[in-house]
Amino acid sequence: MSVDRGIKKGKKKTRKVDFMATFRACMGMTYTHFPLILPGVHPLVAPLIMFRLKRRGFSNCRVEVSGSGLVVYADR
């Protein structure tokens, strides 16, 4: 007896990544308040965001990947 519990084999859960959101996070982001939520931003942009925060004088910086994008934490 087989019971189907709603789990489909072969289907992966993927996050939606938006190119324009990633571009805005790289080029035109202002760092004014934290935590900063960046929905749709690709996780590979996290090191660039960390680099820019450190160059602008922020400390205790960290970027976490969430289900919808990135969450940025920093202190001045």
C-alpha positions in Angstrom: 0.0 0.0 0.0 1.5 3.3 -1.1 0.5 6.6 0.3 1.1 9.8 -1.6 1.9 12.7 0.7 2.1 15.4 -1.9 5.8 15.1 -2.5 6.7 15.1 -6.1 10.0 13.5 -7.1 12.4 15.4 -9.3 11.0 18.9 -8.6 13.4 21.2 -6.9 12.5 24.3 -5.0 14.1 27.3 -6.7 14.4 30.9 -5.7 13.4 33.7 -8.0 16.4 35.9 -8.9 15.7 39.3 -10.5 18.5 40.7 -12.7 17.4 44.4 -12.1 17.3 43.8 -8.3 20.8 42.4 -8.4 22.1 45.3 -10.5 20.6 47.9 -8.2 22.2 46.1 -5.2 25.6 46.3 -6.9 25.5 49.8 -8.3 22.9 52.1 -6.7 22.3 50.9 -3.2 22.2 53.4 -0.3 23.2 52.0 3.1 21.1 54.0 5.6 19.3 51.6 7.9 19.8 48.0 8.8 18.7 45.2 8.6 18.4 45.8 4.9 16.3 43.3 3.0 17.1 42.8 -0.7 14.5 40.6 -2.3 15.4 38.9 -5.6 19.2 39.5 -5.3 21.5 36.7 -6.4 23.6 35.2 -3.5 26.8 35.7 -5.4 26.5 39.5 -4.9 27.0 39.1 -1.1 30.9 39.4 -1.1 30.6 42.6 -3.2 28.1 44.1 -0.7 30.4 43.2 2.2 33.3 44.8 0.4 31.3 48.0 -0.2 30.1 48.1 3.4 33.7 47.8 4.8 35.0 50.5 2.4 32.3 52.9 3.7 33.3 52.3 7.4 30.7 49.8 8.6 31.7 47.1 11.1 30.1 43.9 12.3 28.8 43.3 8.7 27.1 40.1 7.6 24.9 39.1 4.7 22.5 36.2 5.1 20.8 34.3 2.2 17.0 34.0 2.9 14.3 32.3 0.9 13.5 35.5 -1.1 16.9 37.2 -1.4 19.5 38.7 0.9 19.4 40.3 4.3 22.2 42.7 5.2 23.3 43.6 8.7 25.9 46.2 9.7 26.9 48.7 12.4 28.5 52.1 12.0 
